[in-house]
C-alpha cells in the first residue's frame, strides 16, 4: 500500500505537535519541491476548514506549519480539559513590539526613551520569541544595535506588510505636527 503525500504530511503535522514542522523537515521525508509542499498544505487547510465535520485546521506561524484545533471547538473542549490559552506577550512586550514596528529600524535608546525605562530584557525576549530581528549596529554615534520586526510578526498578527499596521488619526488626537508626534506619548515630542 502506497501512502499519499497528504497522508504523510498530516502524520508529520500530528506528531510535531506544538513545535510544528517546516517545509525543510517535510522535504527530508517526501522528496518533492517546496512549492508543491506549500500547495499541498493550502489544499489540506482548505479541506479542513471547509468541512464542518472536521475539528482541525492547519496554521502557519513563521516558517512552521501546525495542526490545530479549530477555534470554534475551543469552548466545547475546555469543558472536559483544563486548557488555558497562554499568551506569551505581556503588555510590556506588546508595547515594545509596537514601538519597534512603528519606528523600525529602531535603536534600543528610542524604545527606552518612549517607554521611560530599560527595555533590553524585553527586546531580548521578543528576539527569543522570533518576533524581532537584531539588524546589527547602526552607523550613528555610539553604534547602537537596531531592531526590526520579523516575518514571524507578520504571520502571527496576520498582516502582509508594515503598511497594514493601523494608521494613526492625528486629527482625533488633536496633534498638529505628526512628524514630531511620538505614537507612544513621549511628552517632549508632542505639540500641544
C-alpha contacts under 8 A as a table, 3 or more apart, distances in Angstrom:
res1	aa1	res2	aa2	distance
3	X	7	X	6.34
3	X	8	X	6.82
4	X	7	X	5.17
4	X	8	X	6.46
5	X	8	X	5.15
5	X	9	X	6.10
5	X	30	X	7.16
6	X	9	X	5.04
6	X	10	X	5.98
6	X	40	X	6.77
6	X	44	X	7.40
7	X	10	X	5.15
7	X	11	X	6.31
8	X	11	X	5.16
8	X	12	X	6.20
9	X	12	X	4.97
9	X	13	X	6.09
9	X	26	X	7.14
10	X	13	X	5.08
10	X	14	X	6.17
11	X	14	X	5.01
11	X	15	X	6.23
12	X	15	X	5.35
12	X	16	X	6.00
12	X	21	X	7.43
12	X	26	X	7.62
13	X	16	X	5.24
13	X	17	X	6.66
13	X	20	X	6.46
13	X	21	X	6.46
13	X	65	X	7.28
13	X	66	X	6.01
13	X	67	X	5.59
14	X	17	X	5.63
14	X	67	X	6.27
16	X	19	X	5.64
16	X	20	X	5.09
16	X	21	X	6.14
16	X	66	X	7.73
17	X	20	X	5.81
17	X	66	X	7.03
17	X	67	X	7.19
18	X	66	X	6.87
19	X	66	X	7.53
20	X	64	X	5.39
20	X	65	X	5.25
20	X	66	X	4.57
20	X	67	X	7.52
21	X	25	X	6.38
21	X	26	X	7.21
21	X	64	X	4.99
21	X	65	X	5.36
21	X	66	X	6.73
22	X	25	X	5.20
22	X	26	X	6.41
22	X	63	X	5.83
22	X	64	X	4.57
22	X	65	X	6.24
23	X	26	X	4.96
23	X	27	X	6.08
23	X	34	X	6.38
23	X	37	X	6.78
23	X	38	X	7.60
23	X	63	X	7.69
23	X	64	X	7.47
24	X	27	X	5.14
24	X	28	X	6.68
24	X	34	X	7.71
25	X	28	X	5.30
25	X	29	X	7.19
26	X	29	X	5.38
26	X	30	X	6.01
26	X	37	X	7.94
27	X	30	X	4.89
27	X	31	X	5.27
27	X	32	X	6.43
27	X	33	X	7.56
27	X	34	X	7.29
28	X	31	X	6.65
32	X	36	X	6.60
32	X	37	X	7.10
33	X	36	X	5.33
33	X	37	X	6.62
34	X	37	X	5.07
34	X	38	X	6.31
35	X	38	X	5.07
35	X	39	X	6.13
36	X	39	X	4.95
36	X	40	X	6.17
37	X	40	X	5.06
37	X	41	X	6.17
38	X	41	X	5.03
38	X	42	X	6.27
39	X	42	X	5.17
39	X	43	X	6.25
40	X	43	X	5.03
40	X	44	X	6.05
41	X	44	X	5.08
41	X	45	X	6.03
41	X	58	X	7.60
42	X	45	X	5.09
42	X	46	X	6.14
43	X	46	X	5.15
43	X	47	X	6.16
44	X	47	X	4.97
44	X	48	X	6.17
44	X	58	X	7.53
45	X	48	X	5.15
45	X	49	X	5.98
45	X	57	X	5.83
45	X	58	X	5.17
45	X	59	X	7.75
46	X	49	X	5.10
46	X	50	X	5.83
47	X	50	X	5.44
47	X	51	X	6.25
48	X	51	X	5.53
48	X	54	X	5.88
48	X	55	X	7.63
48	X	56	X	6.18
48	X	57	X	5.40
48	X	58	X	7.67
49	X	52	X	7.29
49	X	54	X	7.56
49	X	56	X	7.66
49	X	57	X	6.08
51	X	54	X	5.58
52	X	55	X	7.46
55	X	69	X	5.82
55	X	70	X	5.53
55	X	73	X	6.84
56	X	67	X	6.72
56	X	68	X	5.49
56	X	69	X	4.47
56	X	70	X	5.08
57	X	67	X	5.86
57	X	68	X	5.35
57	X	69	X	6.16
57	X	70	X	5.73
58	X	65	X	6.71
58	X	66	X	5.63
58	X	67	X	4.71
58	X	68	X	6.03
59	X	65	X	5.68
59	X	66	X	5.40
59	X	67	X	6.64
59	X	68	X	7.11
60	X	63	X	6.91
60	X	64	X	5.62
60	X	65	X	4.38
60	X	66	X	6.31
60	X	155	X	7.15
61	X	64	X	5.38
61	X	65	X	6.32
61	X	66	X	7.70
61	X	152	X	6.26
61	X	155	X	5.48
61	X	156	X	5.95
62	X	151	X	6.23
62	X	152	X	4.12
62	X	153	X	7.73
62	X	155	X	5.72
62	X	156	X	7.40
63	X	152	X	7.63
69	X	73	X	6.85
69	X	74	X	7.36
70	X	73	X	5.55
70	X	74	X	7.10
71	X	74	X	5.47
72	X	75	X	7.08
73	X	76	X	5.50
73	X	77	X	6.28
74	X	77	X	5.19
74	X	78	X	5.95
75	X	78	X	5.20
75	X	79	X	6.66
76	X	79	X	5.57
76	X	80	X	7.61
77	X	80	X	5.74
77	X	81	X	6.12
77	X	83	X	7.98
78	X	81	X	4.96
78	X	82	X	5.83
78	X	83	X	5.62
79	X	82	X	7.40
87	X	90	X	7.38
89	X	92	X	7.81
89	X	93	X	5.51
89	X	94	X	6.02
90	X	93	X	5.14
90	X	94	X	6.21
91	X	94	X	5.09
91	X	95	X	6.14
92	X	95	X	5.15
92	X	96	X	6.17
92	X	122	X	7.46
93	X	96	X	5.09
93	X	97	X	6.01
93	X	122	X	5.98
93	X	123	X	7.90
93	X	126	X	7.14
94	X	97	X	5.01
94	X	98	X	6.10
95	X	98	X	5.12
95	X	99	X	6.22
96	X	99	X	5.10
96	X	100	X	6.34
96	X	111	X	6.80
96	X	115	X	7.74
96	X	119	X	7.68
96	X	122	X	7.05
96	X	123	X	7.23
97	X	100	X	5.21
97	X	101	X	6.11
97	X	126	X	7.42
97	X	131	X	7.94
97	X	132	X	7.69
97	X	149	X	7.58
98	X	101	X	4.95
98	X	102	X	6.09
99	X	102	X	5.42
99	X	103	X	5.96
99	X	111	X	6.37
99	X	114	X	7.91
99	X	184	X	7.44
100	X	103	X	5.18
100	X	104	X	5.33
100	X	105	X	7.20
100	X	106	X	5.65
100	X	111	X	7.20
100	X	147	X	6.80
100	X	148	X	6.05
100	X	149	X	6.68
101	X	104	X	5.70
101	X	148	X	6.67
101	X	149	X	5.84
101	X	162	X	7.39
103	X	106	X	5.46
104	X	147	X	6.60
104	X	148	X	5.21
104	X	149	X	7.55
105	X	135	X	7.96
105	X	146	X	5.81
105	X	147	X	5.42
105	X	148	X	5.22
106	X	110	X	6.55
106	X	111	X	7.28
106	X	146	X	5.06
106	X	147	X	5.10
106	X	148	X	6.49
107	X	110	X	5.51
107	X	111	X	6.78
107	X	144	X	6.22
107	X	145	X	5.75
107	X	146	X	4.18
107	X	147	X	6.19
108	X	111	X	5.10
108	X	112	X	6.15
108	X	119	X	7.16
108	X	120	X	7.09
108	X	144	X	7.25
108	X	145	X	6.75
108	X	146	X	6.64
108	X	147	X	7.72
109	X	112	X	5.06
109	X	113	X	5.99
109	X	144	X	7.98
110	X	113	X	5.08
110	X	114	X	6.25
111	X	114	X	5.33
111	X	115	X	6.07
111	X	119	X	6.82
112	X	115	X	5.03
112	X	116	X	5.42
112	X	117	X	5.29
112	X	118	X	5.63
112	X	119	X	5.72
113	X	116	X	5.18
113	X	117	X	7.14
113	X	186	X	7.45
114	X	182	X	7.76
114	X	184	X	6.28
114	X	185	X	7.08
114	X	186	X	5.49
115	X	118	X	7.96
115	X	119	X	7.70
115	X	184	X	7.79
118	X	121	X	7.70
119	X	122	X	5.18
119	X	123	X	6.20
120	X	123	X	5.12
120	X	124	X	6.09
121	X	124	X	5.05
121	X	125	X	6.23
122	X	125	X	5.13
122	X	126	X	6.30
123	X	126	X	5.06
123	X	127	X	6.20
123	X	132	X	7.62
124	X	127	X	5.10
124	X	128	X	6.13
125	X	128	X	4.86
125	X	129	X	6.16
126	X	129	X	5.01
126	X	130	X	6.23
126	X	131	X	5.44
126	X	132	X	5.57
127	X	130	X	4.95
127	X	131	X	5.89
127	X	132	X	4.80
127	X	133	X	6.03
127	X	134	X	7.48
128	X	131	X	7.74
129	X	132	X	7.77
130	X	133	X	7.29
130	X	150	X	6.87
130	X	152	X	6.38
130	X	153	X	7.70
131	X	149	X	5.88
131	X	150	X	5.18
131	X	151	X	7.42
131	X	152	X	5.58
131	X	153	X	4.85
132	X	147	X	6.64
132	X	148	X	5.65
132	X	149	X	4.34
132	X	150	X	4.96
132	X	153	X	7.38
133	X	147	X	5.63
133	X	148	X	5.38
133	X	149	X	5.96
133	X	150	X	5.66
134	X	145	X	6.99
134	X	146	X	6.11
134	X	147	X	4.70
134	X	148	X	6.74
135	X	145	X	6.99
135	X	146	X	5.53
135	X	147	X	5.49
135	X	148	X	6.98
136	X	145	X	5.26
136	X	146	X	6.05
136	X	147	X	7.75
137	X	143	X	5.34
137	X	144	X	5.28
137	X	145	X	4.26
137	X	146	X	6.07
138	X	143	X	4.89
138	X	144	X	5.56
138	X	145	X	6.03
138	X	146	X	6.26
139	X	143	X	5.51
140	X	143	X	5.33
140	X	144	X	7.38
141	X	144	X	7.72
149	X	153	X	6.14
150	X	153	X	5.27
150	X	154	X	7.08
151	X	154	X	5.26
151	X	155	X	6.42
152	X	155	X	4.90
152	X	156	X	5.93
153	X	156	X	5.26
153	X	157	X	6.06
154	X	157	X	5.38
154	X	158	X	5.67
154	X	159	X	4.97
154	X	160	X	5.96
154	X	161	X	6.88
155	X	158	X	5.09
155	X	159	X	6.60
155	X	160	X	7.73
159	X	162	X	7.77
159	X	164	X	6.00
159	X	165	X	7.58
160	X	164	X	6.67
161	X	164	X	5.54
161	X	165	X	7.68
162	X	165	X	5.66
168	X	183	X	7.90
169	X	172	X	5.64
169	X	173	X	6.73
170	X	173	X	4.99
170	X	174	X	6.18
170	X	175	X	5.22
170	X	176	X	7.32
170	X	178	X	6.56
171	X	174	X	4.96
171	X	175	X	5.98
171	X	176	X	7.42
172	X	175	X	7.75
174	X	192	X	7.96
175	X	178	X	6.41
175	X	181	X	7.40
175	X	190	X	7.48
175	X	191	X	6.55
175	X	192	X	7.00
176	X	191	X	6.80
176	X	192	X	7.94
177	X	180	X	5.75
177	X	181	X	6.58
177	X	191	X	6.71
178	X	181	X	4.86
180	X	189	X	5.71
180	X	190	X	6.40
180	X	191	X	7.42
181	X	185	X	7.80
181	X	189	X	5.75
181	X	190	X	5.08
181	X	191	X	7.27
182	X	185	X	5.58
182	X	186	X	5.78
182	X	189	X	6.24
182	X	190	X	6.74
183	X	186	X	7.82
185	X	190	X	7.35
186	X	189	X	5.83
186	X	190	X	6.92
187	X	190	X	5.44
